[in-house]
Amino acid sequence: MKTTITTLIATLATTTTAFAATGARADHSGFLVWAFLGLCAMIVVAQLAPAAMLVVGMIKGLIATRPEAKVTVRH
């Protein structure tokens, strides 16, 4: 019984280093993953043009001077 416990402890103590990180990057992304990410990027870029036009329009609206309203008094 004593040898079994000693062997088990020795085995567990030596195999714990096998689970350490090797530093290698595990990137198994295939072509379809990159195509999907590219499609998402194209959608984001396509939405930038209308957003920029909206911001420019808002800034023009804030800067533009408003014509004064004429007040007419009716008796």
CHARMM internal coordinates of N, CA and C (Angstrom, degrees):
IC EDIT
DIST 1 N 1 CA 1.4459
DIST 1 CA 1 C 1.5287
ANGL 1 N 1 CA 1 C 111.03
DIST 1 C 2 N 1.3407
ANGL 1 CA 1 C 2 N 115.20
DIHE 1 N 1 CA 1 C 2 N -39.02
DIST 2 N 2 CA 1.4635
ANGL 1 C 2 N 2 CA 119.64
DIHE 1 CA 1 C 2 N 2 CA -179.31
DIST 2 CA 2 C 1.5223
ANGL 2 N 2 CA 2 C 110.81
DIHE 1 C 2 N 2 CA 2 C -66.15
DIST 2 C 3 N 1.3076
ANGL 2 CA 2 C 3 N 118.54
DIHE 2 N 2 CA 2 C 3 N -38.46
DIST 3 N 3 CA 1.4668
ANGL 2 C 3 N 3 CA 120.92
DIHE 2 CA 2 C 3 N 3 CA 179.03
DIST 3 CA 3 C 1.5195
ANGL 3 N 3 CA 3 C 111.54
DIHE 2 C 3 N 3 CA 3 C -69.38
DIST 3 C 4 N 1.3086
ANGL 3 CA 3 C 4 N 117.56
DIHE 3 N 3 CA 3 C 4 N -33.74
DIST 4 N 4 CA 1.4684
ANGL 3 C 4 N 4 CA 120.62
DIHE 3 CA 3 C 4 N 4 CA 178.60
DIST 4 CA 4 C 1.5273
ANGL 4 N 4 CA 4 C 110.72
DIHE 3 C 4 N 4 CA 4 C -65.46
DIST 4 C 5 N 1.3182
ANGL 4 CA 4 C 5 N 116.25
DIHE 4 N 4 CA 4 C 5 N -44.67
DIST 5 N 5 CA 1.4680
ANGL 4 C 5 N 5 CA 120.19
DIHE 4 CA 4 C 5 N 5 CA 179.12
DIST 5 CA 5 C 1.5284
ANGL 5 N 5 CA 5 C 110.31
DIHE 4 C 5 N 5 CA 5 C -65.75
DIST 5 C 6 N 1.3219
ANGL 5 CA 5 C 6 N 116.97
DIHE 5 N 5 CA 5 C 6 N -42.05
DIST 6 N 6 CA 1.4608
ANGL 5 C 6 N 6 CA 120.49
DIHE 5 CA 5 C 6 N 6 CA 179.03
DIST 6 CA 6 C 1.5268
ANGL 6 N 6 CA 6 C 110.81
DIHE 5 C 6 N 6 CA 6 C -63.30
DIST 6 C 7 N 1.3081
ANGL 6 CA 6 C 7 N 116.89
DIHE 6 N 6 CA 6 C 7 N -42.72
DIST 7 N 7 CA 1.4621
ANGL 6 C 7 N 7 CA 120.98
DIHE 6 CA 6 C 7 N 7 CA 178.47
DIST 7 CA 7 C 1.5223
ANGL 7 N 7 CA 7 C 110.77
DIHE 6 C 7 N 7 CA 7 C -64.68
DIST 7 C 8 N 1.3195
ANGL 7 CA 7 C 8 N 117.81
DIHE 7 N 7 CA 7 C 8 N -42.31
DIST 8 N 8 CA 1.4578
ANGL 7 C 8 N 8 CA 121.94
DIHE 7 CA 7 C 8 N 8 CA 178.69
DIST 8 CA 8 C 1.5290
ANGL 8 N 8 CA 8 C 111.48
DIHE 7 C 8 N 8 CA 8 C -63.19
DIST 8 C 9 N 1.3134
ANGL 8 CA 8 C 9 N 117.31
DIHE 8 N 8 CA 8 C 9 N -43.51
DIST 9 N 9 CA 1.4703
ANGL 8 C 9 N 9 CA 120.88
DIHE 8 CA 8 C 9 N 9 CA 178.40
DIST 9 CA 9 C 1.5225
ANGL 9 N 9 CA 9 C 110.18
DIHE 8 C 9 N 9 CA 9 C -65.17
DIST 9 C 10 N 1.3089
ANGL 9 CA 9 C 10 N 118.23
DIHE 9 N 9 CA 9 C 10 N -42.40
DIST 10 N 10 CA 1.4635
ANGL 9 C 10 N 10 CA 121.10
DIHE 9 CA 9 C 10 N 10 CA 179.47
DIST 10 CA 10 C 1.5241
ANGL 10 N 10 CA 10 C 111.52
DIHE 9 C 10 N 10 CA 10 C -64.49
DIST 10 C 11 N 1.3208
ANGL 10 CA 10 C 11 N 116.28
DIHE 10 N 10 CA 10 C 11 N -39.45
DIST 11 N 11 CA 1.4591
ANGL 10 C 11 N 11 CA 120.45
DIHE 10 CA 10 C 11 N 11 CA 179.42
DIST 11 CA 11 C 1.5226
ANGL 11 N 11 CA 11 C 111.03
DIHE 10 C 11 N 11 CA 11 C -66.50
DIST 11 C 12 N 1.3146
ANGL 11 CA 11 C 12 N 117.25
DIHE 11 N 11 CA 11 C 12 N -45.60
DIST 12 N 12 CA 1.4629
ANGL 11 C 12 N 12 CA 120.74
DIHE 11 CA 11 C 12 N 12 CA 179.56
DIST 12 CA 12 C 1.5269
ANGL 12 N 12 CA 12 C 112.19
DIHE 11 C 12 N 12 CA 12 C -66.56
DIST 12 C 13 N 1.3078
ANGL 12 CA 12 C 13 N 116.78
DIHE 12 N 12 CA 12 C 13 N -34.65
DIST 13 N 13 CA 1.4611
ANGL 12 C 13 N 13 CA 120.24
DIHE 12 CA 12 C 13 N 13 CA -179.26
DIST 13 CA 13 C 1.5260
ANGL 13 N 13 CA 13 C 111.59
DIHE 12 C 13 N 13 CA 13 C -70.77
DIST 13 C 14 N 1.2887
ANGL 13 CA 13 C 14 N 118.00
DIHE 13 N 13 CA 13 C 14 N -31.53
DIST 14 N 14 CA 1.4666
ANGL 13 C 14 N 14 CA 119.89
DIHE 13 CA 13 C 14 N 14 CA -177.53
DIST 14 CA 14 C 1.5269
ANGL 14 N 14 CA 14 C 112.56
DIHE 13 C 14 N 14 CA 14 C -88.06
DIST 14 C 15 N 1.3240
ANGL 14 CA 14 C 15 N 118.26
DIHE 14 N 14 CA 14 C 15 N -22.73
DIST 15 N 15 CA 1.4569
ANGL 14 C 15 N 15 CA 119.25
DIHE 14 CA 14 C 15 N 15 CA -176.70
DIST 15 CA 15 C 1.5230
ANGL 15 N 15 CA 15 C 113.33
DIHE 14 C 15 N 15 CA 15 C -92.02
DIST 15 C 16 N 1.3116
ANGL 15 CA 15 C 16 N 118.95
DIHE 15 N 15 CA 15 C 16 N -6.03
DIST 16 N 16 CA 1.4659
ANGL 15 C 16 N 16 CA 119.72
DIHE 15 CA 15 C 16 N 16 CA -179.36
DIST 16 CA 16 C 1.5192
ANGL 16 N 16 CA 16 C 111.82
DIHE 15 C 16 N 16 CA 16 C -68.77
DIST 16 C 17 N 1.3167
ANGL 16 CA 16 C 17 N 117.82
DIHE 16 N 16 CA 16 C 17 N -25.43
DIST 17 N 17 CA 1.4594
ANGL 16 C 17 N 17 CA 119.57
DIHE 16 CA 16 C 17 N 17 CA 179.20
DIST 17 CA 17 C 1.5328
ANGL 17 N 17 CA 17 C 111.38
DIHE 16 C 17 N 17 CA 17 C -74.48
DIST 17 C 18 N 1.3156
ANGL 17 CA 17 C 18 N 117.97
DIHE 17 N 17 CA 17 C 18 N -14.47
DIST 18 N 18 CA 1.4628
ANGL 17 C 18 N 18 CA 120.83
DIHE 17 CA 17 C 18 N 18 CA 179.58
DIST 18 CA 18 C 1.5293
ANGL 18 N 18 CA 18 C 111.35
DIHE 17 C 18 N 18 CA 18 C -70.13
DIST 18 C 19 N 1.3161
ANGL 18 CA 18 C 19 N 117.65
DIHE 18 N 18 CA 18 C 19 N -20.95
DIST 19 N 19 CA 1.4511
ANGL 18 C 19 N 19 CA 121.08
DIHE 18 CA 18 C 19 N 19 CA -179.25
DIST 19 CA 19 C 1.5264
ANGL 19 N 19 CA 19 C 113.23
DIHE 18 C 19 N 19 CA 19 C -90.95
DIST 19 C 20 N 1.3038
ANGL 19 CA 19 C 20 N 117.35
DIHE 19 N 19 CA 19 C 20 N 3.40
DIST 20 N 20 CA 1.4619
ANGL 19 C 20 N 20 CA 120.51
DIHE 19 CA 19 C 20 N 20 CA -179.99
DIST 20 CA 20 C 1.5238
ANGL 20 N 20 CA 20 C 109.59
DIHE 19 C 20 N 20 CA 20 C -71.65
DIST 20 C 21 N 1.3155
ANGL 20 CA 20 C 21 N 115.62
DIHE 20 N 20 CA 20 C 21 N 154.56
DIST 21 N 21 CA 1.4636
ANGL 20 C 21 N 21 CA 120.55
DIHE 20 CA 20 C 21 N 21 CA 179.92
DIST 21 CA 21 C 1.5247
ANGL 21 N 21 CA 21 C 110.30
DIHE 20 C 21 N 21 CA 21 C -70.03
DIST 21 C 22 N 1.3081
ANGL 21 CA 21 C 22 N 115.90
DIHE 21 N 21 CA 21 C 22 N 138.23
DIST 22 N 22 CA 1.4522
ANGL 21 C 22 N 22 CA 120.00
DIHE 21 CA 21 C 22 N 22 CA -178.60
DIST 22 CA 22 C 1.5237
ANGL 22 N 22 CA 22 C 111.94
DIHE 21 C 22 N 22 CA 22 C -89.93
DIST 22 C 23 N 1.3025
ANGL 22 CA 22 C 23 N 117.48
DIHE 22 N 22 CA 22 C 23 N -13.21
DIST 23 N 23 CA 1.4512
ANGL 22 C 23 N 23 CA 120.72
DIHE 22 CA 22 C 23 N 23 CA -178.20
DIST 23 CA 23 C 1.5191
ANGL 23 N 23 CA 23 C 112.68
DIHE 22 C 23 N 23 CA 23 C 89.60
DIST 23 C 24 N 1.3152
ANGL 23 CA 23 C 24 N 116.85
DIHE 23 N 23 CA 23 C 24 N -8.90
DIST 24 N 24 CA 1.4641
ANGL 23 C 24 N 24 CA 120.50
DIHE 23 CA 23 C 24 N 24 CA 178.76
DIST 24 CA 24 C 1.5259
ANGL 24 N 24 CA 24 C 108.73
DIHE 23 C 24 N 24 CA 24 C -78.24
DIST 24 C 25 N 1.3000
ANGL 24 CA 24 C 25 N 116.18
DIHE 24 N 24 CA 24 C 25 N 142.66
DIST 25 N 25 CA 1.4603
ANGL 24 C 25 N 25 CA 121.30
DIHE 24 CA 24 C 25 N 25 CA -179.71
DIST 25 CA 25 C 1.5210
ANGL 25 N 25 CA 25 C 109.07
DIHE 24 C 25 N 25 CA 25 C -90.87
DIST 25 C 26 N 1.3087
ANGL 25 CA 25 C 26 N 115.81
DIHE 25 N 25 CA 25 C 26 N 126.09
DIST 26 N 26 CA 1.4549
ANGL 25 C 26 N 26 CA 120.37
DIHE 25 CA 25 C 26 N 26 CA 179.88
DIST 26 CA 26 C 1.5259
ANGL 26 N 26 CA 26 C 108.73
DIHE 25 C 26 N 26 CA 26 C -96.28
DIST 26 C 27 N 1.3123
ANGL 26 CA 26 C 27 N 116.75
DIHE 26 N 26 CA 26 C 27 N 91.08
DIST 27 N 27 CA 1.4559
ANGL 26 C 27 N 27 CA 121.54
DIHE 26 CA 26 C 27 N 27 CA -179.81
DIST 27 CA 27 C 1.5239
ANGL 27 N 27 CA 27 C 107.74
DIHE 26 C 27 N 27 CA 27 C -119.09
DIST 27 C 28 N 1.3043
ANGL 27 CA 27 C 28 N 115.26
DIHE 27 N 27 CA 27 C 28 N 100.43
DIST 28 N 28 CA 1.4504
ANGL 27 C 28 N 28 CA 119.99
DIHE 27 CA 27 C 28 N 28 CA -178.01
DIST 28 CA 28 C 1.5193
ANGL 28 N 28 CA 28 C 111.00
DIHE 27 C 28 N 28 CA 28 C -110.68
DIST 28 C 29 N 1.3241
ANGL 28 CA 28 C 29 N 116.31
DIHE 28 N 28 CA 28 C 29 N 34.52
DIST 29 N 29 CA 1.4593
ANGL 28 C 29 N 29 CA 120.08
DIHE 28 CA 28 C 29 N 29 CA -179.68
DIST 29 CA 29 C 1.5182
ANGL 29 N 29 CA 29 C 109.14
DIHE 28 C 29 N 29 CA 29 C -74.26
DIST 29 C 30 N 1.3068
ANGL 29 CA 29 C 30 N 114.69
DIHE 29 N 29 CA 29 C 30 N 127.83
DIST 30 N 30 CA 1.4504
ANGL 29 C 30 N 30 CA 120.13
DIHE 29 CA 29 C 30 N 30 CA -179.72
DIST 30 CA 30 C 1.5200
ANGL 30 N 30 CA 30 C 111.65
DIHE 29 C 30 N 30 CA 30 C -88.94
DIST 30 C 31 N 1.3130
ANGL 30 CA 30 C 31 N 114.75
DIHE 30 N 30 CA 30 C 31 N -173.63
DIST 31 N 31 CA 1.4650
ANGL 30 C 31 N 31 CA 121.27
DIHE 30 CA 30 C 31 N 31 CA -178.24
DIST 31 CA 31 C 1.5243
ANGL 31 N 31 CA 31 C 111.87
DIHE 30 C 31 N 31 CA 31 C -62.98
DIST 31 C 32 N 1.3218
ANGL 31 CA 31 C 32 N 117.27
DIHE 31 N 31 CA 31 C 32 N -38.91
DIST 32 N 32 CA 1.4611
ANGL 31 C 32 N 32 CA 120.31
DIHE 31 CA 31 C 32 N 32 CA -177.33
DIST 32 CA 32 C 1.5246
ANGL 32 N 32 CA 32 C 111.80
DIHE 31 C 32 N 32 CA 32 C -65.72
DIST 32 C 33 N 1.3192
ANGL 32 CA 32 C 33 N 117.44
DIHE 32 N 32 CA 32 C 33 N -35.05
DIST 33 N 33 CA 1.4694
ANGL 32 C 33 N 33 CA 120.30
DIHE 32 CA 32 C 33 N 33 CA 177.54
DIST 33 CA 33 C 1.5209
ANGL 33 N 33 CA 33 C 109.85
DIHE 32 C 33 N 33 CA 33 C -64.34
DIST 33 C 34 N 1.3300
ANGL 33 CA 33 C 34 N 116.47
DIHE 33 N 33 CA 33 C 34 N -45.93
DIST 34 N 34 CA 1.4667
ANGL 33 C 34 N 34 CA 119.87
DIHE 33 CA 33 C 34 N 34 CA -179.47
DIST 34 CA 34 C 1.5225
ANGL 34 N 34 CA 34 C 111.38
DIHE 33 C 34 N 34 CA 34 C -68.67
DIST 34 C 35 N 1.3273
ANGL 34 CA 34 C 35 N 117.69
DIHE 34 N 34 CA 34 C 35 N -33.77
DIST 35 N 35 CA 1.4670
ANGL 34 C 35 N 35 CA 120.27
DIHE 34 CA 34 C 35 N 35 CA 176.46
DIST 35 CA 35 C 1.5246
ANGL 35 N 35 CA 35 C 110.62
DIHE 34 C 35 N 35 CA 35 C -66.33
DIST 35 C 36 N 1.3282
ANGL 35 CA 35 C 36 N 117.31
DIHE 35 N 35 CA 35 C 36 N -40.08
DIST 36 N 36 CA 1.4560
ANGL 35 C 36 N 36 CA 120.88
DIHE 35 CA 35 C 36 N 36 CA 177.23
DIST 36 CA 36 C 1.5241
ANGL 36 N 36 CA 36 C 111.11
DIHE 35 C 36 N 36 CA 36 C -64.54
DIST 36 C 37 N 1.3205
ANGL 36 CA 36 C 37 N 117.75
DIHE 36 N 36 CA 36 C 37 N -43.75
DIST 37 N 37 CA 1.4688
ANGL 36 C 37 N 37 CA 120.63
DIHE 36 CA 36 C 37 N 37 CA 178.14
DIST 37 CA 37 C 1.5199
ANGL 37 N 37 CA 37 C 111.21
DIHE 36 C 37 N 37 CA 37 C -64.29
DIST 37 C 38 N 1.3249
ANGL 37 CA 37 C 38 N 117.38
DIHE 37 N 37 CA 37 C 38 N -36.73
DIST 38 N 38 CA 1.4614
ANGL 37 C 38 N 38 CA 120.69
DIHE 37 CA 37 C 38 N 38 CA 176.45
DIST 38 CA 38 C 1.5181
ANGL 38 N 38 CA 38 C 111.61
DIHE 37 C 38 N 38 CA 38 C -65.57
DIST 38 C 39 N 1.3210
ANGL 38 CA 38 C 39 N 116.84
DIHE 38 N 38 CA 38 C 39 N -39.83
DIST 39 N 39 CA 1.4661
ANGL 38 C 39 N 39 CA 120.72
DIHE 38 CA 38 C 39 N 39 CA 176.88
DIST 39 CA 39 C 1.5247
ANGL 39 N 39 CA 39 C 110.80
DIHE 38 C 39 N 39 CA 39 C -62.92
DIST 39 C 40 N 1.3209
ANGL 39 CA 39 C 40 N 116.56
DIHE 39 N 39 CA 39 C 40 N -42.73
DIST 40 N 40 CA 1.4705
ANGL 39 C 40 N 40 CA 120.48
DIHE 39 CA 39 C 40 N 40 CA 177.53
DIST 40 CA 40 C 1.5272
ANGL 40 N 40 CA 40 C 110.58
DIHE 39 C 40 N 40 CA 40 C -61.93
DIST 40 C 41 N 1.3104
ANGL 40 CA 40 C 41 N 117.47
DIHE 40 N 40 CA 40 C 41 N -41.06
DIST 41 N 41 CA 1.4696
ANGL 40 C 41 N 41 CA 120.89
DIHE 40 CA 40 C 41 N 41 CA 178.81
DIST 41 CA 41 C 1.5201
ANGL 41 N 41 CA 41 C 110.97
DIHE 40 C 41 N 41 CA 41 C -64.95
DIST 41 C 42 N 1.3308
ANGL 41 CA 41 C 42 N 117.20
DIHE 41 N 41 CA 41 C 42 N -38.30
DIST 42 N 42 CA 1.4654
ANGL 41 C 42 N 42 CA 119.90
DIHE 41 CA 41 C 42 N 42 CA 178.70
DIST 42 CA 42 C 1.5263
ANGL 42 N 42 CA 42 C 111.09
DIHE 41 C 42 N 42 CA 42 C -66.02
DIST 42 C 43 N 1.3230
ANGL 42 CA 42 C 43 N 117.59
DIHE 42 N 42 CA 42 C 43 N -36.66
DIST 43 N 43 CA 1.4621
ANGL 42 C 43 N 43 CA 120.64
DIHE 42 CA 42 C 43 N 43 CA 177.66
DIST 43 CA 43 C 1.5252
ANGL 43 N 43 CA 43 C 110.50
DIHE 42 C 43 N 43 CA 43 C -65.67
DIST 43 C 44 N 1.3126
ANGL 43 CA 43 C 44 N 116.74
DIHE 43 N 43 CA 43 C 44 N -42.50
DIST 44 N 44 CA 1.4680
ANGL 43 C 44 N 44 CA 120.30
DIHE 43 CA 43 C 44 N 44 CA 179.03
DIST 44 CA 44 C 1.5258
ANGL 44 N 44 CA 44 C 110.42
DIHE 43 C 44 N 44 CA 44 C -63.35
DIST 44 C 45 N 1.3169
ANGL 44 CA 44 C 45 N 117.44
DIHE 44 N 44 CA 44 C 45 N -44.62
DIST 45 N 45 CA 1.4676
ANGL 44 C 45 N 45 CA 121.03
DIHE 44 CA 44 C 45 N 45 CA 179.79
DIST 45 CA 45 C 1.5231
ANGL 45 N 45 CA 45 C 110.47
DIHE 44 C 45 N 45 CA 45 C -64.76
DIST 45 C 46 N 1.3206
ANGL 45 CA 45 C 46 N 118.08
DIHE 45 N 45 CA 45 C 46 N -38.30
DIST 46 N 46 CA 1.4623
ANGL 45 C 46 N 46 CA 121.12
DIHE 45 CA 45 C 46 N 46 CA 179.35
DIST 46 CA 46 C 1.5230
ANGL 46 N 46 CA 46 C 111.25
DIHE 45 C 46 N 46 CA 46 C -66.13
DIST 46 C 47 N 1.3107
ANGL 46 CA 46 C 47 N 118.33
DIHE 46 N 46 CA 46 C 47 N -28.62
DIST 47 N 47 CA 1.4552
ANGL 46 C 47 N 47 CA 121.47
DIHE 46 CA 46 C 47 N 47 CA 178.48
DIST 47 CA 47 C 1.5217
ANGL 47 N 47 CA 47 C 112.71
DIHE 46 C 47 N 47 CA 47 C -80.49
DIST 47 C 48 N 1.3151
ANGL 47 CA 47 C 48 N 118.03
DIHE 47 N 47 CA 47 C 48 N -13.00
DIST 48 N 48 CA 1.4651
ANGL 47 C 48 N 48 CA 120.73
DIHE 47 CA 47 C 48 N 48 CA 179.76
DIST 48 CA 48 C 1.5258
ANGL 48 N 48 CA 48 C 111.80
DIHE 47 C 48 N 48 CA 48 C -71.00
DIST 48 C 49 N 1.3189
ANGL 48 CA 48 C 49 N 118.58
DIHE 48 N 48 CA 48 C 49 N -34.98
DIST 49 N 49 CA 1.4670
ANGL 48 C 49 N 49 CA 121.19
DIHE 48 CA 48 C 49 N 49 CA -178.53
DIST 49 CA 49 C 1.5304
ANGL 49 N 49 CA 49 C 111.49
DIHE 48 C 49 N 49 CA 49 C -64.22
DIST 49 C 50 N 1.3349
ANGL 49 CA 49 C 50 N 121.22
DIHE 49 N 49 CA 49 C 50 N -51.81
DIST 50 N 50 CA 1.4634
ANGL 49 C 50 N 50 CA 119.37
DIHE 49 CA 49 C 50 N 50 CA 177.44
DIST 50 CA 50 C 1.5310
ANGL 50 N 50 CA 50 C 112.71
DIHE 49 C 50 N 50 CA 50 C -63.59
DIST 50 C 51 N 1.3170
ANGL 50 CA 50 C 51 N 117.42
DIHE 50 N 50 CA 50 C 51 N -34.78
DIST 51 N 51 CA 1.4600
ANGL 50 C 51 N 51 CA 120.14
DIHE 50 CA 50 C 51 N 51 CA 178.76
DIST 51 CA 51 C 1.5198
ANGL 51 N 51 CA 51 C 110.76
DIHE 50 C 51 N 51 CA 51 C -65.46
DIST 51 C 52 N 1.3339
ANGL 51 CA 51 C 52 N 117.37
DIHE 51 N 51 CA 51 C 52 N -41.27
DIST 52 N 52 CA 1.4606
ANGL 51 C 52 N 52 CA 120.77
DIHE 51 CA 51 C 52 N 52 CA 178.23
DIST 52 CA 52 C 1.5256
ANGL 52 N 52 CA 52 C 110.58
DIHE 51 C 52 N 52 CA 52 C -65.57
DIST 52 C 53 N 1.3331
ANGL 52 CA 52 C 53 N 117.49
DIHE 52 N 52 CA 52 C 53 N -40.58
DIST 53 N 53 CA 1.4636
ANGL 52 C 53 N 53 CA 120.34
DIHE 52 CA 52 C 53 N 53 CA 178.25
DIST 53 CA 53 C 1.5274
ANGL 53 N 53 CA 53 C 110.72
DIHE 52 C 53 N 53 CA 53 C -63.88
DIST 53 C 54 N 1.3149
ANGL 53 CA 53 C 54 N 117.81
DIHE 53 N 53 CA 53 C 54 N -37.56
DIST 54 N 54 CA 1.4539
ANGL 53 C 54 N 54 CA 121.28
DIHE 53 CA 53 C 54 N 54 CA 178.78
DIST 54 CA 54 C 1.5300
ANGL 54 N 54 CA 54 C 110.94
DIHE 53 C 54 N 54 CA 54 C -66.43
DIST 54 C 55 N 1.3184
ANGL 54 CA 54 C 55 N 117.02
DIHE 54 N 54 CA 54 C 55 N -42.52
DIST 55 N 55 CA 1.4622
ANGL 54 C 55 N 55 CA 120.91
DIHE 54 CA 54 C 55 N 55 CA 179.21
DIST 55 CA 55 C 1.5211
ANGL 55 N 55 CA 55 C 110.50
DIHE 54 C 55 N 55 CA 55 C -64.68
DIST 55 C 56 N 1.3269
ANGL 55 CA 55 C 56 N 117.28
DIHE 55 N 55 CA 55 C 56 N -43.34
DIST 56 N 56 CA 1.4669
ANGL 55 C 56 N 56 CA 120.47
DIHE 55 CA 55 C 56 N 56 CA 178.48
DIST 56 CA 56 C 1.5262
ANGL 56 N 56 CA 56 C 110.31
DIHE 55 C 56 N 56 CA 56 C -62.72
DIST 56 C 57 N 1.3279
ANGL 56 CA 56 C 57 N 118.03
DIHE 56 N 56 CA 56 C 57 N -41.45
DIST 57 N 57 CA 1.4592
ANGL 56 C 57 N 57 CA 121.51
DIHE 56 CA 56 C 57 N 57 CA 177.76
DIST 57 CA 57 C 1.5216
ANGL 57 N 57 CA 57 C 112.07
DIHE 56 C 57 N 57 CA 57 C -63.34
DIST 57 C 58 N 1.3303
ANGL 57 CA 57 C 58 N 116.96
DIHE 57 N 57 CA 57 C 58 N -39.01
DIST 58 N 58 CA 1.4572
ANGL 57 C 58 N 58 CA 120.04
DIHE 57 CA 57 C 58 N 58 CA 178.55
DIST 58 CA 58 C 1.5241
ANGL 58 N 58 CA 58 C 111.13
DIHE 57 C 58 N 58 CA 58 C -67.15
DIST 58 C 59 N 1.3099
ANGL 58 CA 58 C 59 N 116.79
DIHE 58 N 58 CA 58 C 59 N -40.22
DIST 59 N 59 CA 1.4661
ANGL 58 C 59 N 59 CA 120.18
DIHE 58 CA 58 C 59 N 59 CA 178.79
DIST 59 CA 59 C 1.5219
ANGL 59 N 59 CA 59 C 110.06
DIHE 58 C 59 N 59 CA 59 C -66.44
DIST 59 C 60 N 1.3190
ANGL 59 CA 59 C 60 N 118.35
DIHE 59 N 59 CA 59 C 60 N -42.05
DIST 60 N 60 CA 1.4620
ANGL 59 C 60 N 60 CA 121.01
DIHE 59 CA 59 C 60 N 60 CA 176.63
DIST 60 CA 60 C 1.5230
ANGL 60 N 60 CA 60 C 110.86
DIHE 59 C 60 N 60 CA 60 C -61.28
DIST 60 C 61 N 1.3228
ANGL 60 CA 60 C 61 N 117.31
DIHE 60 N 60 CA 60 C 61 N -39.64
DIST 61 N 61 CA 1.4506
ANGL 60 C 61 N 61 CA 121.29
DIHE 60 CA 60 C 61 N 61 CA 178.81
DIST 61 CA 61 C 1.5184
ANGL 61 N 61 CA 61 C 112.59
DIHE 60 C 61 N 61 CA 61 C -65.76
DIST 61 C 62 N 1.3168
ANGL 61 CA 61 C 62 N 116.57
DIHE 61 N 61 CA 61 C 62 N -34.95
DIST 62 N 62 CA 1.4578
ANGL 61 C 62 N 62 CA 119.59
DIHE 61 CA 61 C 62 N 62 CA 178.57
DIST 62 CA 62 C 1.5248
ANGL 62 N 62 CA 62 C 112.33
DIHE 61 C 62 N 62 CA 62 C -74.40
DIST 62 C 63 N 1.3183
ANGL 62 CA 62 C 63 N 116.06
DIHE 62 N 62 CA 62 C 63 N -34.53
DIST 63 N 63 CA 1.4641
ANGL 62 C 63 N 63 CA 120.53
DIHE 62 CA 62 C 63 N 63 CA -176.38
DIST 63 CA 63 C 1.5267
ANGL 63 N 63 CA 63 C 111.76
DIHE 62 C 63 N 63 CA 63 C -82.36
DIST 63 C 64 N 1.3125
ANGL 63 CA 63 C 64 N 117.59
DIHE 63 N 63 CA 63 C 64 N -32.92
DIST 64 N 64 CA 1.4691
ANGL 63 C 64 N 64 CA 121.46
DIHE 63 CA 63 C 64 N 64 CA -174.30
DIST 64 CA 64 C 1.5302
ANGL 64 N 64 CA 64 C 110.86
DIHE 63 C 64 N 64 CA 64 C -61.67
DIST 64 C 65 N 1.3314
ANGL 64 CA 64 C 65 N 114.84
DIHE 64 N 64 CA 64 C 65 N 143.33
DIST 65 N 65 CA 1.4617
ANGL 64 C 65 N 65 CA 119.59
DIHE 64 CA 64 C 65 N 65 CA 177.66
DIST 65 CA 65 C 1.5171
ANGL 65 N 65 CA 65 C 109.14
DIHE 64 C 65 N 65 CA 65 C -86.56
DIST 65 C 66 N 1.2933
ANGL 65 CA 65 C 66 N 115.72
DIHE 65 N 65 CA 65 C 66 N 143.90
DIST 66 N 66 CA 1.4551
ANGL 65 C 66 N 66 CA 120.77
DIHE 65 CA 65 C 66 N 66 CA -179.44
DIST 66 CA 66 C 1.5320
ANGL 66 N 66 CA 66 C 108.62
DIHE 65 C 66 N 66 CA 66 C -95.24
DIST 66 C 67 N 1.3183
ANGL 66 CA 66 C 67 N 116.68
DIHE 66 N 66 CA 66 C 67 N 139.55
DIST 67 N 67 CA 1.4679
ANGL 66 C 67 N 67 CA 118.14
DIHE 66 CA 66 C 67 N 67 CA 175.97
DIST 67 CA 67 C 1.5301
ANGL 67 N 67 CA 67 C 109.09
DIHE 66 C 67 N 67 CA 67 C -70.52
DIST 67 C 68 N 1.3287
ANGL 67 CA 67 C 68 N 115.24
DIHE 67 N 67 CA 67 C 68 N 144.54
DIST 68 N 68 CA 1.4592
ANGL 67 C 68 N 68 CA 119.44
DIHE 67 CA 67 C 68 N 68 CA -179.25
DIST 68 CA 68 C 1.5113
ANGL 68 N 68 CA 68 C 109.91
DIHE 67 C 68 N 68 CA 68 C -72.47
DIST 68 C 69 N 1.2841
ANGL 68 CA 68 C 69 N 115.68
DIHE 68 N 68 CA 68 C 69 N 140.29
DIST 69 N 69 CA 1.4581
ANGL 68 C 69 N 69 CA 120.95
DIHE 68 CA 68 C 69 N 69 CA -179.78
DIST 69 CA 69 C 1.5284
ANGL 69 N 69 CA 69 C 109.88
DIHE 68 C 69 N 69 CA 69 C -82.40
DIST 69 C 70 N 1.3156
ANGL 69 CA 69 C 70 N 116.16
DIHE 69 N 69 CA 69 C 70 N 138.74
DIST 70 N 70 CA 1.4580
ANGL 69 C 70 N 70 CA 120.54
DIHE 69 CA 69 C 70 N 70 CA 177.74
DIST 70 CA 70 C 1.5255
ANGL 70 N 70 CA 70 C 108.95
DIHE 69 C 70 N 70 CA 70 C -85.95
DIST 70 C 71 N 1.2894
ANGL 70 CA 70 C 71 N 115.37
DIHE 70 N 70 CA 70 C 71 N 133.09
DIST 71 N 71 CA 1.4522
ANGL 70 C 71 N 71 CA 120.11
DIHE 70 CA 70 C 71 N 71 CA 179.79
DIST 71 CA 71 C 1.5145
ANGL 71 N 71 CA 71 C 108.00
DIHE 70 C 71 N 71 CA 71 C -102.37
DIST 71 C 72 N 1.3230
ANGL 71 CA 71 C 72 N 116.96
DIHE 71 N 71 CA 71 C 72 N 122.54
DIST 72 N 72 CA 1.4526
ANGL 71 C 72 N 72 CA 120.50
DIHE 71 CA 71 C 72 N 72 CA 177.04
DIST 72 CA 72 C 1.5166
ANGL 72 N 72 CA 72 C 108.52
DIHE 71 C 72 N 72 CA 72 C -112.07
DIST 72 C 73 N 1.2838
ANGL 72 CA 72 C 73 N 115.26
DIHE 72 N 72 CA 72 C 73 N 133.07
DIST 73 N 73 CA 1.4647
ANGL 72 C 73 N 73 CA 121.01
DIHE 72 CA 72 C 73 N 73 CA -178.02
DIST 73 CA 73 C 1.5197
ANGL 73 N 73 CA 73 C 107.58
DIHE 72 C 73 N 73 CA 73 C -105.55
DIST 73 C 74 N 1.2891
ANGL 73 CA 73 C 74 N 118.40
DIHE 73 N 73 CA 73 C 74 N 124.49
DIST 74 N 74 CA 1.4508
ANGL 73 C 74 N 74 CA 122.91
DIHE 73 CA 73 C 74 N 74 CA 177.52
DIST 74 CA 74 C 1.5250
ANGL 74 N 74 CA 74 C 109.12
DIHE 73 C 74 N 74 CA 74 C -106.68
DIST 74 C 75 N 1.3176
ANGL 74 CA 74 C 75 N 114.80
DIHE 74 N 74 CA 74 C 75 N 134.41
DIST 75 N 75 CA 1.4685
ANGL 74 C 75 N 75 CA 119.44
DIHE 74 CA 74 C 75 N 75 CA 178.96
DIST 75 CA 75 C 1.4818
ANGL 75 N 75 CA 75 C 111.21
DIHE 74 C 75 N 75 CA 75 C -107.23
END
COOR INIT
IC SEED 1 N 1 CA 1 C
IC BUILD
